[in-house]
Amino acid sequence: MTGLLAPAFVRLLLATPESFVAVLGGLAMLRALQSAFVTAFRTHFTLGALVAFLVTVSDVTPLNISAAFWGLVAGVAVSALLERGDFAEARRPAGA
């Protein structure tokens, strides 16, 4: 049944504006994004995770290196400078 309706569905999506299809895709991704945020900001290094996300989303590409790389660099740098307590706690043994 799905195979029979696929051509009609494809024609329908091709007739809709691109922005509408983009909104549908964005809505479909909301649950995955929510889960990623909950995981990233649950415990330690939350500021570094936020900075890494923001730099990556900004799509800056100095030296023609992708924003994902610069996001990681910025996130680690911010965590190293501003979240020293989290690093110290991560080094401690679990039972201590």
Secondary structure as the mmCIF struct_conf table of DSSP 4:
data_model
#
loop_
_struct_conf.conf_type_id
_struct_conf.id
_struct_conf.beg_label_comp_id
_struct_conf.beg_label_asym_id
_struct_conf.beg_label_seq_id
_struct_conf.end_label_comp_id
_struct_conf.end_label_asym_id
_struct_conf.end_label_seq_id
HELX_RH_AL_P HELX_RH_AL_P1 THR A 2 ALA A 15
BEND BEND1 THR A 16 THR A 16
HELX_RH_AL_P HELX_RH_AL_P2 GLU A 18 ALA A 40
TURN_TY1_P TURN_TY1_P1 PHE A 41 PHE A 41
BEND BEND2 ARG A 42 HIS A 44
HELX_RH_AL_P HELX_RH_AL_P3 THR A 46 SER A 58
TURN_TY1_P TURN_TY1_P2 ASP A 59 ASP A 59
HELX_RH_3T_P HELX_RH_3T_P1 PRO A 62 ASN A 64
HELX_RH_AL_P HELX_RH_AL_P4 ALA A 67 LEU A 82
HELX_RH_AL_P HELX_RH_AL_P5 ARG A 84 ARG A 91
BEND BEND3 ARG A 92 ARG A 92
TURN_TY1_P TURN_TY1_P3 ALA A 94 GLY A 95
#
